[in-house]
Amino acid sequence: MRSVEVFGAFGRSDDWARPFAAMTLDGDTWRATGELPVGTYSYVFRAVGDALAGDASSTLSRDVHDPANLRSGRCPVGSPLAAMSERNPCAILFVPQSEAAAQRFALTGRAMLGAVPAAGWIAVVERASSAEEPFFVDRTVTGADGRFTLSVALGSYRVALSNPTALSAPGTARSLATPSAFVTAAHEFGDVDVTGAR
């Protein structure tokens, strides 16, 4: 990723039009701080850049649900995400915040092409509850053994697996999604045959 910004409903006149905060990369974690009065706020991250996107690797932009936040709700009316679908989820922030960090859990599985591991496939974890549209949280690439590991907070998720050209040649790739799972501990999706997504 080239940049990550925080957009949301923070009680400002330019909510959703301008970022509330620009995040900085600290090791392998993007971080931002800000001052907010006591209240409840809806937000998403806007991430720009993805090395797998080919010619669009520096410009691909996507809205991302905070993978470390277990609180989720429908994006508020007036937000661009709600305009796309009233079922799009936003992360929810309560101020003041608890000092305890949300516990994270590993989602694992293995992409297979029949009996052969599917190396280099894109594994995307999405928030996936019956009340909300599936929504991007994070992605990784499967290893030589076809395995993937993603980290999420408590909640309902699915993993969509796409062939390696999904981002660099959009429209040519299909994906297969696992059934949704409510994650309260480490979760193994097992082997997923992606032969139909080639």
ZIDA-V551279 format. One line per field, one symbol per residue. ss: DSSP state (H for helix, E for strand, L for the rest). phi: phi as a letter, one per 20 degrees, with the letter a starting at -180 (. if undefined). A space follows every 50 residues. Layout:
ss->???
phi->???
//
This chain:
ss->LLEEEEEEELLLLLLLLLLLEELEEELLEEELLLLLLLEEEEEEEEEELL HHHHHHLLLLEEEELLLLLLLEEELLLLLHHHHHLLLLEEEEEEELLLLL LLLEEEEEEEEEELLEELLLLEEEEEELLLLLLLEEEEEEELLLLLEEEE EEELEEEEEEEELLLLLLLLLLLLEEELLLEEELLLEEEEEEELHHHL
phi->.ebccddrddmdfdgmecffbeedecmdcecbcadcfgrccdbbedddoa geelfegedgcbecfgfedeebbfffgoegffffafefedfddddfefff fffdcedcrbecdmedgefmfeddecfbdfecfgbgdabbdffgeneccc dbegqdccdddcfgegeecgndddccdfffceecagcdfnecfdgfdf
//
